[in-house]
């Protein structure tokens, strides 16, 4: 993988592009019997582990490893596989296979640390969830906004919990490139929209219309969220959030790269879906896939003149 952007080199690692595109879909994967998307649920898991007293670096690695495995396995996760009767070795083997299918370009030492979390899962004792977790999951993001222009809304919208989780996972995956502390980047990303737990998202347009009132409102609503955390965790999160204002630190660069990539990929997936062709679906993705009845399926579609 290329070295960091310090000294005028590359600003981001192109080799990770395909993985980040695929990870983005965790905001849109839902399953019966589970409330919210995978990203939304991992956001809650992360905060539950943190409020339960778990070490932030361990939480960052655990949640990132789960997200990477879910990229291909979706909700075929450890709890489901165990409930379906698989022994622990089989469960971890499947999760590692899913993880390995997408992480070939992840920096080697980080990849090894993440894989180890799937082989020997952490046993976090979750604490009570702060109110901001549910509030961020209920708060839609603004869509595409620009001062002086009407907004562009793309349905369904993502929510702020999903955005924060994906930025956090991106930040951990990108951290070796920027030589950043993955735990600090993770915490900064998981908390960077604290203000939106109470503040509706009107986008860049709304923020500009608030003028001089914007920063005091953001500070006040951020404090409301921080005040839900116990003092030690609150201070840890405050320190991590110190990297948010700029790209002067390695952690700031990792966070802002992750945030920018997620914001644009969220819109790109709408455009990708809108431009999808039947040739891609049938020929490249093999919607009617190989099997005992493939020939019959093909004849049915031909005789029905589908597509």
SULURTA-V799373 format. One record per pair of residues at least 4 apart in sequence whose ideal C-beta (glycine too) atoms are under 8 Angstrom apart, sorted by the first residue. I is the first residue (numbers start at 1). J is the second residue. D is the distance in Angstrom with one decimal. If there is no record, write none. Layout:
i:I j:J d:D
i:I j:J d:D
//
This chain:
i:1 j:13 d:5.5
i:1 j:15 d:6.0
i:1 j:16 d:8.0
i:1 j:105 d:7.1
i:1 j:107 d:5.6
i:1 j:176 d:7.1
i:1 j:177 d:6.3
i:2 j:9 d:6.9
i:2 j:10 d:5.0
i:2 j:13 d:5.7
i:2 j:14 d:7.9
i:2 j:15 d:7.7
i:2 j:177 d:7.1
i:3 j:9 d:5.9
i:3 j:10 d:7.8
i:3 j:177 d:7.8
i:4 j:9 d:6.9
i:4 j:177 d:5.7
i:4 j:178 d:5.0
i:4 j:179 d:5.5
i:4 j:250 d:7.3
i:4 j:253 d:7.7
i:5 j:9 d:5.5
i:5 j:10 d:6.0
i:5 j:11 d:4.4
i:5 j:12 d:7.3
i:5 j:178 d:7.2
i:5 j:253 d:6.6
i:10 j:14 d:7.6
i:11 j:257 d:7.4
i:12 j:16 d:7.9
i:12 j:174 d:7.5
i:12 j:177 d:7.2
i:12 j:257 d:5.4
i:12 j:261 d:7.5
i:13 j:105 d:7.8
i:13 j:174 d:7.0
i:13 j:177 d:4.7
i:15 j:105 d:4.2
i:16 j:20 d:5.7
i:16 j:105 d:5.5
i:16 j:106 d:7.3
i:16 j:173 d:6.4
i:16 j:174 d:6.9
i:16 j:177 d:7.8
i:17 j:21 d:6.4
i:18 j:22 d:6.5
i:18 j:105 d:7.7
i:19 j:23 d:6.1
i:19 j:68 d:8.0
i:19 j:71 d:7.5
i:19 j:102 d:5.6
i:19 j:103 d:7.0
i:19 j:105 d:6.3
i:19 j:106 d:7.2
i:19 j:173 d:7.1
i:20 j:24 d:6.7
i:20 j:170 d:5.9
i:20 j:173 d:7.4
i:20 j:261 d:5.7
i:20 j:265 d:6.6
i:21 j:265 d:6.0
i:21 j:268 d:7.6
i:22 j:71 d:5.2
i:22 j:102 d:6.3
i:23 j:67 d:6.4
i:23 j:68 d:7.3
i:23 j:71 d:5.5
i:23 j:166 d:6.5
i:23 j:169 d:6.3
i:23 j:170 d:7.1
i:23 j:173 d:7.9
i:24 j:166 d:6.2
i:24 j:262 d:6.8
i:24 j:265 d:4.6
i:24 j:266 d:6.7
i:24 j:269 d:6.2
i:25 j:29 d:6.2
i:25 j:71 d:7.7
i:25 j:269 d:7.1
i:26 j:37 d:6.6
i:26 j:38 d:4.4
i:26 j:39 d:4.4
i:26 j:42 d:7.5
i:26 j:67 d:6.1
i:26 j:70 d:6.0
i:26 j:71 d:6.9
i:26 j:162 d:7.9
i:26 j:165 d:7.7
i:26 j:166 d:6.7
i:27 j:37 d:5.4
i:27 j:38 d:7.9
i:27 j:39 d:4.5
i:27 j:40 d:7.7
i:27 j:158 d:5.1
i:27 j:162 d:4.1
i:27 j:163 d:7.6
i:27 j:166 d:6.2
i:27 j:266 d:7.4
i:28 j:37 d:6.2
i:28 j:269 d:7.6
i:29 j:37 d:5.8
i:29 j:38 d:4.8
i:29 j:70 d:7.5
i:29 j:74 d:5.1
i:29 j:75 d:7.0
i:30 j:34 d:7.1
i:30 j:36 d:7.3
i:30 j:37 d:5.7
i:30 j:38 d:7.9
i:31 j:74 d:7.1
i:31 j:75 d:4.1
i:34 j:41 d:6.6
i:34 j:75 d:6.5
i:35 j:41 d:7.6
i:36 j:40 d:3.5
i:36 j:41 d:5.3
i:36 j:44 d:7.8
i:36 j:137 d:6.1
i:36 j:161 d:7.8
i:37 j:41 d:7.0
i:37 j:162 d:5.9
i:38 j:42 d:6.2
i:38 j:67 d:7.6
i:38 j:70 d:5.3
i:38 j:74 d:6.9
i:38 j:75 d:6.6
i:39 j:43 d:6.5
i:39 j:67 d:7.6
i:39 j:161 d:7.3
i:39 j:162 d:4.2
i:39 j:165 d:4.5
i:39 j:166 d:5.6
i:40 j:44 d:6.9
i:40 j:137 d:5.1
i:40 j:159 d:6.7
i:40 j:161 d:4.9
i:40 j:162 d:5.3
i:40 j:165 d:7.2
i:41 j:45 d:6.3
i:42 j:46 d:6.2
i:42 j:63 d:5.4
i:42 j:66 d:6.2
i:42 j:67 d:5.9
i:42 j:70 d:7.9
i:42 j:165 d:5.3
i:42 j:169 d:7.9
i:43 j:47 d:6.7
i:43 j:133 d:6.8
i:43 j:136 d:7.4
i:43 j:137 d:7.1
i:43 j:161 d:4.2
i:43 j:162 d:7.0
i:43 j:164 d:6.1
i:43 j:165 d:4.0
i:43 j:190 d:7.2
i:44 j:48 d:6.1
i:44 j:129 d:6.1
i:44 j:133 d:5.3
i:44 j:137 d:7.4
i:44 j:161 d:7.3
i:45 j:49 d:6.4
i:45 j:63 d:6.5
i:45 j:66 d:7.7
i:45 j:126 d:7.6
i:46 j:50 d:6.4
i:46 j:59 d:5.7
i:46 j:63 d:4.6
i:46 j:165 d:7.1
i:46 j:168 d:7.3
i:46 j:186 d:8.0
i:46 j:190 d:6.0
i:47 j:51 d:6.1
i:47 j:129 d:6.1
i:47 j:130 d:6.5
i:47 j:133 d:5.1
i:47 j:190 d:7.1
i:48 j:52 d:6.2
i:48 j:124 d:7.5
i:48 j:126 d:3.5
i:48 j:127 d:6.1
i:48 j:129 d:5.7
i:49 j:54 d:4.2
i:49 j:58 d:8.0
i:49 j:59 d:4.6
i:49 j:62 d:7.1
i:49 j:63 d:7.8
i:49 j:122 d:7.9
i:49 j:124 d:4.1
i:49 j:126 d:6.0
i:49 j:127 d:7.9
i:50 j:54 d:6.2
i:50 j:56 d:6.6
i:50 j:59 d:5.7
i:50 j:127 d:7.5
i:50 j:233 d:6.1
i:51 j:126 d:7.4
i:51 j:127 d:3.2
i:51 j:128 d:6.2
i:51 j:129 d:7.0
i:51 j:130 d:6.6
i:51 j:229 d:7.1
i:51 j:230 d:7.3
i:51 j:233 d:6.6
i:52 j:124 d:5.8
i:52 j:125 d:4.8
i:52 j:126 d:4.7
i:52 j:127 d:3.7
i:53 j:125 d:7.3
i:53 j:127 d:6.8
i:54 j:58 d:5.7
i:54 j:59 d:5.1
i:54 j:122 d:7.3
i:54 j:124 d:4.7
i:54 j:125 d:7.9
i:55 j:59 d:6.9
i:55 j:183 d:8.0
i:56 j:60 d:6.2
i:56 j:183 d:4.5
i:56 j:186 d:6.8
i:56 j:187 d:5.5
i:56 j:236 d:6.4
i:56 j:240 d:7.8
i:57 j:61 d:6.5
i:57 j:182 d:6.9
i:57 j:183 d:3.8
i:58 j:62 d:6.1
i:58 j:122 d:5.8
i:58 j:124 d:7.8
i:59 j:63 d:6.1
i:59 j:124 d:7.2
i:59 j:183 d:7.9
i:59 j:186 d:7.3
i:60 j:64 d:6.1
i:60 j:168 d:7.4
i:60 j:172 d:5.4
i:60 j:182 d:5.4
i:60 j:183 d:4.9
i:60 j:185 d:7.9
i:60 j:186 d:3.6
i:60 j:187 d:7.6
i:61 j:65 d:6.1
i:61 j:113 d:5.9
i:61 j:114 d:5.9
i:61 j:117 d:5.2
i:61 j:172 d:7.3
i:61 j:182 d:7.4
i:62 j:66 d:6.5
i:62 j:117 d:5.2
i:62 j:121 d:7.4
i:62 j:122 d:5.0
i:62 j:124 d:7.3
i:63 j:67 d:6.3
i:63 j:165 d:7.6
i:63 j:168 d:7.2
i:63 j:169 d:6.9
i:63 j:186 d:7.6
i:64 j:68 d:6.3
i:64 j:114 d:6.0
i:64 j:168 d:7.8
i:64 j:169 d:5.0
i:64 j:172 d:4.4
i:64 j:173 d:6.8
i:64 j:182 d:7.9
i:64 j:186 d:7.5
i:65 j:69 d:6.4
i:65 j:99 d:6.7
i:65 j:114 d:4.2
i:65 j:115 d:7.2
i:65 j:117 d:4.1
i:65 j:118 d:5.2
i:66 j:70 d:6.1
i:66 j:77 d:7.0
i:66 j:117 d:8.0
i:66 j:118 d:7.8
i:67 j:71 d:7.0
i:67 j:165 d:7.5
i:67 j:169 d:4.6
i:68 j:98 d:7.9
i:68 j:99 d:5.1
i:68 j:102 d:6.2
i:68 j:103 d:5.7
i:68 j:106 d:7.8
i:68 j:114 d:6.5
i:68 j:169 d:7.6
i:68 j:173 d:7.8
i:69 j:73 d:5.6
i:69 j:77 d:7.4
i:69 j:95 d:4.6
i:69 j:96 d:7.7
i:69 j:98 d:4.4
i:69 j:99 d:4.5
i:69 j:118 d:6.0
i:70 j:74 d:5.9
i:70 j:75 d:7.2
i:70 j:77 d:6.5
i:70 j:98 d:7.5
i:71 j:98 d:7.2
i:71 j:102 d:4.9
i:72 j:98 d:4.7
i:72 j:101 d:5.1
i:72 j:102 d:6.0
i:73 j:77 d:6.9
i:73 j:94 d:7.1
i:73 j:95 d:7.0
i:73 j:98 d:4.0
i:75 j:80 d:6.3
i:76 j:80 d:5.9
i:76 j:81 d:6.4
i:76 j:94 d:7.2
i:76 j:98 d:7.8
i:77 j:81 d:6.9
i:77 j:95 d:7.5
i:78 j:82 d:6.1
i:78 j:91 d:5.5
i:78 j:92 d:7.9
i:78 j:95 d:6.4
i:78 j:121 d:6.3
i:79 j:83 d:6.2
i:80 j:84 d:6.2
i:81 j:86 d:4.7
i:81 j:90 d:7.3
i:81 j:91 d:4.4
i:81 j:94 d:6.1
i:81 j:95 d:7.8
i:82 j:86 d:6.3
i:82 j:88 d:7.5
i:82 j:91 d:5.7
i:86 j:90 d:4.2
i:86 j:91 d:5.1
i:86 j:94 d:7.5
i:87 j:91 d:7.1
i:88 j:92 d:6.3
i:89 j:93 d:6.1
i:90 j:94 d:6.5
i:91 j:95 d:6.5
i:92 j:96 d:6.0
i:92 j:118 d:5.8
i:92 j:119 d:5.0
i:92 j:120 d:7.7
i:92 j:121 d:7.6
i:93 j:97 d:6.4
i:94 j:98 d:6.6
i:95 j:99 d:6.2
i:95 j:118 d:4.4
i:96 j:100 d:6.0
i:96 j:115 d:5.9
i:96 j:118 d:5.2
i:96 j:119 d:6.4
i:97 j:101 d:6.5
i:98 j:102 d:7.5
i:99 j:103 d:5.7
i:99 j:114 d:7.1
i:99 j:115 d:6.0
i:99 j:118 d:5.8
i:100 j:104 d:7.7
i:100 j:115 d:7.4
i:103 j:111 d:5.3
i:103 j:114 d:7.4
i:103 j:115 d:7.9
i:106 j:110 d:5.9
i:106 j:111 d:4.3
i:106 j:114 d:7.4
i:106 j:173 d:6.0
i:107 j:111 d:6.5
i:107 j:176 d:3.7
i:107 j:177 d:7.3
i:108 j:112 d:6.5
i:109 j:113 d:6.6
i:109 j:176 d:7.4
i:110 j:114 d:6.2
i:110 j:172 d:7.7
i:110 j:173 d:7.5
i:110 j:175 d:7.3
i:110 j:176 d:5.4
i:110 j:182 d:7.4
i:111 j:115 d:6.2
i:112 j:116 d:6.5
i:113 j:117 d:7.2
i:114 j:118 d:7.3
i:115 j:119 d:6.5
i:116 j:120 d:6.3
i:117 j:121 d:6.6
i:117 j:122 d:6.5
i:129 j:133 d:4.6
i:129 j:134 d:7.1
i:130 j:225 d:7.2
i:130 j:228 d:3.8
i:130 j:229 d:6.4
i:131 j:135 d:5.9
i:131 j:197 d:7.3
i:131 j:228 d:5.9
i:132 j:136 d:5.8
i:132 j:194 d:6.3
i:132 j:197 d:3.8
i:132 j:224 d:7.9
i:132 j:225 d:4.2
i:132 j:228 d:6.0
i:133 j:137 d:6.6
i:133 j:161 d:6.8
i:134 j:138 d:6.2
i:135 j:139 d:6.2
i:135 j:197 d:3.9
i:135 j:198 d:6.9
i:136 j:159 d:6.7
i:136 j:160 d:4.1
i:136 j:161 d:4.3
i:136 j:164 d:6.7
i:136 j:193 d:6.4
i:136 j:196 d:6.3
i:136 j:197 d:5.2
i:137 j:159 d:5.4
i:137 j:160 d:7.5
i:137 j:161 d:4.0
i:137 j:162 d:7.7
i:138 j:159 d:6.8
i:139 j:159 d:5.9
i:139 j:160 d:4.8
i:139 j:196 d:5.2
i:139 j:197 d:6.8
i:139 j:200 d:7.1
i:139 j:201 d:6.4
i:140 j:157 d:4.2
i:140 j:158 d:7.5
i:140 j:159 d:5.7
i:140 j:160 d:7.9
i:140 j:201 d:6.8
i:141 j:157 d:5.6
i:141 j:158 d:5.3
i:141 j:159 d:6.7
i:141 j:160 d:6.2
i:141 j:163 d:6.1
i:141 j:201 d:5.5
i:141 j:266 d:7.9
i:142 j:151 d:6.8
i:142 j:201 d:4.3
i:142 j:202 d:5.9
i:142 j:203 d:3.2
i:142 j:204 d:7.9
i:142 j:205 d:8.0
i:142 j:206 d:7.3
i:143 j:151 d:5.3
i:143 j:152 d:5.7
i:143 j:153 d:4.4
i:143 j:154 d:5.9
i:143 j:157 d:6.4
i:143 j:203 d:6.7
i:144 j:151 d:6.5
i:144 j:152 d:4.0
i:144 j:153 d:8.0
i:144 j:154 d:7.3
i:144 j:203 d:7.7
i:144 j:267 d:6.5
i:145 j:149 d:7.7
i:145 j:151 d:4.7
i:145 j:152 d:7.8
i:145 j:202 d:7.3
i:145 j:203 d:3.1
i:145 j:204 d:5.0
i:145 j:205 d:4.2
i:145 j:206 d:7.3
i:146 j:204 d:6.5
i:146 j:205 d:6.5
i:147 j:204 d:6.5
i:147 j:205 d:5.1
i:147 j:208 d:4.7
i:147 j:209 d:7.7
i:148 j:205 d:7.9
i:149 j:205 d:7.6
i:151 j:203 d:6.4
i:151 j:205 d:6.7
i:153 j:157 d:7.1
i:154 j:267 d:6.8
i:154 j:270 d:4.6
i:158 j:162 d:4.8
i:158 j:163 d:5.7
i:158 j:266 d:5.8
i:159 j:163 d:7.2
i:160 j:164 d:6.1
i:160 j:193 d:4.7
i:160 j:196 d:4.8
i:160 j:197 d:7.7
i:160 j:201 d:7.2
i:161 j:165 d:6.3
i:162 j:166 d:6.4
i:163 j:167 d:6.2
i:163 j:193 d:6.8
i:163 j:262 d:6.3
i:163 j:263 d:7.9
i:163 j:266 d:7.5
i:164 j:168 d:6.2
i:164 j:189 d:6.0
i:164 j:190 d:5.4
i:164 j:191 d:7.5
i:164 j:192 d:6.5
i:164 j:193 d:5.6
i:165 j:169 d:6.4
i:165 j:190 d:7.2
i:166 j:170 d:6.1
i:166 j:262 d:5.1
i:167 j:171 d:6.1
i:167 j:189 d:4.1
i:167 j:192 d:7.1
i:167 j:255 d:7.3
i:167 j:258 d:4.7
i:167 j:259 d:5.1
i:167 j:262 d:5.1
i:168 j:172 d:6.8
i:168 j:185 d:7.5
i:168 j:186 d:4.8
i:168 j:189 d:3.7
i:168 j:190 d:4.8
i:168 j:258 d:7.6
i:169 j:173 d:6.4
i:170 j:174 d:5.9
i:170 j:189 d:7.7
i:170 j:257 d:7.7
i:170 j:258 d:3.6
i:170 j:261 d:6.0
i:170 j:262 d:6.1
i:171 j:175 d:6.3
i:171 j:180 d:7.7
i:171 j:182 d:7.1
i:171 j:185 d:3.7
i:171 j:186 d:6.0
i:171 j:188 d:7.4
i:171 j:189 d:4.9
i:171 j:254 d:5.1
i:171 j:255 d:5.5
i:171 j:257 d:7.9
i:171 j:258 d:4.2
i:172 j:182 d:4.5
i:172 j:185 d:6.5
i:172 j:186 d:5.5
i:174 j:178 d:6.4
i:174 j:180 d:7.7
i:174 j:185 d:7.8
i:174 j:254 d:5.1
i:174 j:257 d:5.7
i:174 j:258 d:5.8
i:175 j:179 d:7.8
i:175 j:180 d:4.3
i:175 j:181 d:7.0
i:175 j:182 d:4.1
i:175 j:185 d:5.5
i:175 j:251 d:8.0
i:175 j:254 d:5.1
i:176 j:180 d:8.0
i:177 j:254 d:7.6
i:178 j:250 d:4.7
i:178 j:251 d:7.6
i:178 j:253 d:4.7
i:178 j:254 d:4.3
i:178 j:257 d:7.3
i:179 j:250 d:5.1
i:180 j:184 d:7.1
i:180 j:185 d:5.3
i:180 j:249 d:7.7
i:180 j:250 d:4.0
i:180 j:251 d:4.5
i:180 j:253 d:7.0
i:180 j:254 d:4.0
i:181 j:185 d:6.7
i:181 j:250 d:7.6
i:181 j:251 d:5.8
i:182 j:186 d:6.0
i:183 j:187 d:6.4
i:183 j:240 d:7.9
i:184 j:188 d:6.2
i:184 j:239 d:7.7
i:184 j:240 d:4.9
i:184 j:243 d:6.5
i:184 j:251 d:4.8
i:185 j:189 d:6.3
i:185 j:240 d:8.0
i:185 j:243 d:7.5
i:185 j:251 d:5.1
i:185 j:254 d:4.6
i:185 j:255 d:5.3
i:185 j:258 d:7.4
i:186 j:190 d:6.1
i:186 j:240 d:8.0
i:187 j:191 d:6.2
i:187 j:236 d:6.8
i:187 j:237 d:5.7
i:187 j:240 d:3.6
i:187 j:241 d:7.7
i:188 j:192 d:6.0
i:188 j:240 d:4.5
i:188 j:241 d:5.7
i:188 j:243 d:5.2
i:188 j:244 d:5.8
i:188 j:251 d:6.7
i:188 j:255 d:5.1
i:189 j:255 d:5.8
i:189 j:258 d:6.3
i:189 j:259 d:7.3
i:191 j:225 d:7.6
i:191 j:237 d:5.2
i:191 j:240 d:6.9
i:191 j:241 d:5.8
i:192 j:241 d:7.1
i:192 j:244 d:5.7
i:192 j:255 d:7.3
i:192 j:259 d:7.2
i:193 j:197 d:7.7
i:194 j:221 d:7.3
i:194 j:222 d:4.6
i:194 j:225 d:3.7
i:194 j:226 d:6.6
i:195 j:199 d:4.9
i:195 j:217 d:7.6
i:195 j:218 d:4.5
i:195 j:221 d:4.2
i:195 j:222 d:4.6
i:195 j:225 d:7.3
i:196 j:200 d:7.7
i:196 j:201 d:5.5
i:196 j:221 d:7.7
i:197 j:221 d:7.0
i:197 j:224 d:7.2
i:197 j:225 d:5.0
i:198 j:221 d:4.4
i:198 j:224 d:5.7
i:198 j:225 d:7.6
i:199 j:217 d:6.5
i:199 j:218 d:7.1
i:199 j:221 d:4.7
i:201 j:206 d:7.6
i:202 j:206 d:2.3
i:202 j:207 d:7.1
i:202 j:209 d:7.6
i:203 j:207 d:7.1
i:204 j:208 d:6.3
i:205 j:209 d:6.6
i:206 j:210 d:6.6
i:207 j:214 d:5.3
i:210 j:214 d:4.1
i:210 j:217 d:6.6
i:212 j:216 d:8.0
i:213 j:217 d:5.7
i:214 j:218 d:6.2
i:215 j:219 d:6.2
i:216 j:220 d:6.2
i:217 j:221 d:6.2
i:218 j:222 d:5.9
i:219 j:223 d:6.4
i:220 j:224 d:6.9
i:221 j:225 d:7.1
i:222 j:226 d:6.3
i:223 j:227 d:6.0
i:224 j:228 d:7.5
i:225 j:229 d:8.0
i:226 j:234 d:5.4
i:226 j:237 d:6.7
i:226 j:238 d:6.9
i:227 j:234 d:7.5
i:229 j:233 d:4.6
i:229 j:234 d:4.1
i:229 j:237 d:6.4
i:230 j:234 d:6.5
i:231 j:235 d:6.3
i:232 j:236 d:6.6
i:233 j:237 d:6.2
i:234 j:238 d:6.3
i:235 j:239 d:6.5
i:236 j:240 d:6.6
i:237 j:241 d:6.2
i:238 j:242 d:7.2
i:240 j:251 d:7.9
i:243 j:249 d:5.3
i:243 j:251 d:4.2
i:243 j:252 d:4.2
i:243 j:255 d:5.9
i:244 j:252 d:7.2
i:244 j:255 d:6.7
i:245 j:252 d:7.7
i:246 j:252 d:5.7
i:247 j:252 d:4.7
i:247 j:253 d:4.7
i:247 j:256 d:5.2
i:248 j:252 d:5.8
i:249 j:253 d:7.0
i:250 j:254 d:6.4
i:251 j:255 d:6.2
i:252 j:256 d:6.1
i:253 j:257 d:6.1
i:254 j:258 d:6.4
i:255 j:259 d:6.1
i:256 j:260 d:6.1
i:257 j:261 d:6.2
i:258 j:262 d:6.3
i:259 j:263 d:6.4
i:260 j:264 d:6.5
i:261 j:265 d:5.9
i:262 j:266 d:6.2
i:263 j:267 d:7.4
i:264 j:268 d:6.1
i:265 j:269 d:6.5
i:266 j:270 d:7.8
i:267 j:271 d:6.7
i:268 j:272 d:6.0
i:269 j:273 d:6.4
i:270 j:274 d:6.4
i:271 j:275 d:6.3
i:272 j:276 d:6.8
i:276 j:280 d:5.9
i:276 j:281 d:6.8
i:277 j:281 d:7.2
i:278 j:282 d:5.8
i:278 j:307 d:4.4
i:279 j:283 d:5.1
i:279 j:284 d:7.4
i:280 j:284 d:4.9
i:280 j:285 d:6.2
i:281 j:285 d:5.3
i:281 j:287 d:4.9
i:282 j:286 d:7.4
i:282 j:287 d:5.5
i:282 j:288 d:6.6
i:282 j:307 d:7.5
i:286 j:290 d:7.1
i:288 j:294 d:6.6
i:288 j:297 d:4.8
i:288 j:298 d:6.7
i:288 j:301 d:6.9
i:289 j:294 d:7.1
i:290 j:294 d:5.4
i:293 j:297 d:5.7
i:294 j:298 d:6.4
i:295 j:299 d:6.6
i:296 j:300 d:6.4
i:297 j:301 d:6.5
i:298 j:302 d:6.3
i:299 j:303 d:6.1
i:300 j:304 d:6.0
i:301 j:306 d:4.7
i:301 j:307 d:7.7
//
